[in-house]
Amino acid sequence: MDESCGKPPEHARRAFIEAAKEAGILMEYDW
């Protein structure tokens, strides 16, 4: 598990993006 690079695991990142979309806070982030 390589979590020391500063980037979250893919599944965690996707979960965050989904939550952000539902919350309506995704604006101009470069996903």
Summary of the structure (lengths in Angstrom):
residues: 31
radius of gyration: 10.8
end to end distance: 21.9
largest distance: 30.6
contacts: 40
relative contact order: 0.15
helix: 45%
strand: 0%
